[in-house]
């Protein structure tokens, strides 16, 4: 890869101090790291992509990336900014966008996990946030928030070991990993923090995924239809559909 600092024209103006650039087949800039200050005009105002090295929390992702049409896809910020969403105001270090410019995902922190900076170290930088949802206000250490292009909450991802009491179609449940929603605000899925009894044609079965990876809250093991009926759940490492 070319580590030479280069400048590239984008629909947001000239990007300077770019290193390790990636390109689309037509030659347009796909992504790059940055070593100089750049100011990007976005739907959130002027943003400054990450350009300064942090020897402890050194980032391992590109500073900025673009869609094939040149629109901004993601930006890793040099300093966190406060972003207003339907869920509340959230400090963001990493933001991704839909092609129409609306926010797709917000990450309050985006440090690199290394032998010198582990998940526990990153966790010490988090704070409890009050997240406004269609099932009430949730207080949690937020790892990530995903939105629909229209602005509604698509999913909430909690930090590992966080357990939140959530109002679901089955009543209040202790939830880990996260929760996802349909576009109309109905609960789409949750990840039970402990076995929950589910009535099936074969009797009661515990809904609990022992092997949950917990990457994000987009797609959890206990799923619901929009009207609140159970769609499927994991029990004894098998998926049960109702």
C-alpha positions in Angstrom: 0.0 0.0 0.0 1.1 3.5 -0.7 1.8 5.4 2.6 2.7 8.7 0.8 0.5 11.6 1.8 -1.8 12.5 -1.1 -4.6 14.9 -1.9 -7.9 13.8 -3.6 -10.9 15.7 -4.9 -14.2 14.6 -3.5 -17.7 16.0 -3.7 -16.9 17.5 -0.3 -13.8 19.3 -1.6 -10.1 18.4 -1.5 -9.0 15.8 1.0 -5.4 16.4 2.0 -2.9 14.3 4.0 -4.5 11.0 2.9 -2.6 7.8 3.4 -3.4 4.1 2.7 -6.1 5.2 0.2 -8.5 2.7 -1.3 -10.3 3.3 -4.6 -13.3 2.2 -6.6 -12.9 0.7 -10.1 -13.6 4.2 -11.6 -10.7 5.6 -9.7 -12.8 7.6 -7.2 -11.7 7.6 -3.5 -13.3 4.8 -1.4 -11.5 5.3 1.9 -8.3 6.6 3.5 -6.6 7.4 6.7 -5.7 11.1 7.4 -2.7 12.8 8.9 -3.9 16.4 8.4 -6.9 18.5 9.5 -9.8 18.2 7.0 -13.2 19.8 7.4 -16.2 17.9 5.9 -19.6 19.6 5.4 -22.3 17.1 6.4 -25.9 17.0 7.5 -24.5 17.4 11.0 -22.5 20.4 10.2 -18.7 20.6 9.7 -16.9 17.5 11.0 -13.2 16.9 11.4 -12.1 13.3 10.6 -9.5 11.6 12.8 -6.0 12.6 12.0 -4.0 12.5 15.2 -2.4 9.3 16.5 -3.2 8.2 20.0 -0.6 5.6 21.1 -2.9 4.1 23.7 -6.3 4.0 21.9 -4.8 4.1 18.4 -7.6 3.6 15.8 -7.4 0.8 13.3 -10.1 1.9 11.0 -10.0 4.5 8.2 -10.7 8.1 9.0 -13.3 8.5 6.3 -15.0 6.4 3.6 -17.3 7.1 0.7 -20.1 5.4 -1.3 -19.4 4.7 -5.0 -21.5 7.8 -5.9 -19.1 9.9 -3.7 -21.4 10.5 -0.8 -20.0 10.2 2.7 -20.3 6.6 4.1 -18.5 6.9 7.5 -16.4 9.2 9.5 -14.2 8.5 12.5 -14.0 11.8 14.4 -10.9 13.3 15.8 -12.9 14.6 18.8 -16.3 13.4 19.9 -19.3 15.6 19.1 -22.8 15.7 20.5 -25.4 14.3 18.0 -29.1 14.9 18.5 -31.3 11.8 17.7 -34.8 10.6 18.4 -33.2 8.6 21.2 -31.6 11.7 22.8 -28.3 13.5 22.5 -25.4 11.2 22.2 -21.6 11.8 22.1 -20.2 10.2 19.0 -16.7 9.2 18.0 -17.7 7.2 14.9 -20.7 7.9 12.6 -21.9 6.1 9.5 -24.5 7.4 7.0 -27.0 6.3 4.5 -26.5 7.4 0.9 -29.1 10.1 1.4 -27.0 11.7 4.2 -29.1 10.6 7.1 -27.4 9.0 10.1 -27.2 5.2 10.0 -25.0 4.3 13.1 -23.5 6.1 16.0 -20.7 4.8 18.2 -19.9 6.8 21.3 -16.5 5.2 21.4 -14.4 3.6 18.7 -10.9 2.8 20.3 -8.7 0.0 19.2 -8.6 -3.1 21.4 -5.0 -4.2 21.9 -2.8 -6.0 24.5 -2.2 -2.5 25.9 -5.8 -1.2 25.7 -8.5 -3.8 26.3 -12.2 -3.8 26.5 -12.2 -3.0 30.2 -10.1 0.1 29.6 -12.5 1.2 26.9 -15.4 0.6 29.2 -14.0 3.0 31.8 -14.5 5.8 29.3 -18.2 5.0 28.9 -21.1 6.6 30.9 -24.7 5.8 31.6 -27.0 7.2 29.0 -30.8 7.6 29.1 -32.1 6.3 25.7 -35.6 7.3 24.8 -37.4 4.4 23.0 -41.0 3.4 22.2 -40.9 1.0 25.2 -39.8 3.7 27.6 -36.5 5.3 28.7 -33.6 2.9 29.0 -30.5 3.6 31.0 -27.4 1.8 29.8 -23.8 2.0 28.7 -24.3 2.4 25.0 -22.0 0.6 22.5 -23.9 1.6 19.4 -27.1 3.0 18.1 -28.6 2.2 14.7 -31.3 4.3 13.1 -33.6 4.0 10.1 -33.0 6.5 7.4 -36.3 8.2 8.5 -34.7 8.7 12.0 -36.5 6.0 14.0 -34.5 3.6 16.2 -33.5 0.4 14.4 -31.4 -1.2 17.2 -29.6 -0.4 20.4 -26.4 -2.3 21.3 -25.4 -2.5 25.0 -21.8 -3.0 26.3 -21.0 -6.6 27.3 -22.1 -7.5 30.8 -24.8 -4.8 30.7 -28.3 -6.2 31.6 -31.3 -3.9 31.1 -34.9 -4.4 32.2 -36.9 -3.9 29.0 -40.7 -3.8 28.4 -41.4 -6.4 25.6 -44.5 -8.1 24.2 -43.9 -10.8 26.9 -43.7 -8.2 29.6 -40.6 -6.9 31.4 -37.5 -9.0 30.6 -33.8 -8.7 31.6 -32.0 -8.2 28.3 -28.4 -8.3 27.3 -26.6 -7.4 24.1 -29.4 -5.3 22.7 -32.8 -4.7 21.3 -34.1 -4.0 17.8 -37.3 -2.3 16.6 -39.5 -2.3 13.5 -39.8 1.0 11.6 -43.1 1.7 13.4 -41.4 1.3 16.8 -42.6 -2.1 17.7 -40.1 -4.4 19.3 -38.5 -6.7 16.7 -36.1 -8.7 18.8 -34.3 -8.9 22.2 -31.5 -11.0 23.7 -32.7 -12.5 27.0 -30.2 -12.2 29.8 -31.5 -15.4 31.4 -33.8 -18.2 30.3 -37.4 -17.1 29.8 -40.3 -19.5 29.6 -42.1 -19.5 26.3 -45.4 -21.4 25.8 -45.3 -23.6 22.6 -47.5 -26.4 21.2 -45.0 -28.8 22.8 -45.2 -27.1 26.2 -43.0 -24.5 27.9 -39.4 -24.1 26.6 -36.7 -21.7 27.8 -35.8 -18.9 25.4 -32.0 -18.4 25.9 -29.1 -18.5 23.5 -26.1 -19.9 25.3 -23.8 -19.3 22.3 -24.8 -15.7 21.7 -21.9 -13.7 20.2 -23.3 -10.3 21.1 -21.7 -8.3 18.3 -24.6 -5.9 18.1 -28.3 -5.6 18.9 -29.5 -5.8 15.2 -30.6 -9.4 15.2 -31.3 -11.1 18.5 -32.4 -14.6 19.3 -36.0 -13.8 20.6 -37.9 -12.4 17.7 -41.4 -10.9 17.5 -43.9 -10.1 14.7 -45.0 -6.5 14.5 -48.2 -7.3 16.3 -46.2 -8.7 19.3 -46.6 -12.4 18.6 -43.5 -14.5 19.0 -41.9 -15.2 15.7 -39.0 -17.4 16.8 -36.5 -18.0 19.6 -33.5 -20.1 20.5 -33.8 -22.9 23.0 -31.2 -25.6 23.8 -29.2 -24.2 20.9 -32.1 -24.8 18.4 -34.3 -22.2 16.8 -38.0 -22.7 17.4 -40.4 -21.0 15.0 -44.0 -20.3 16.1 
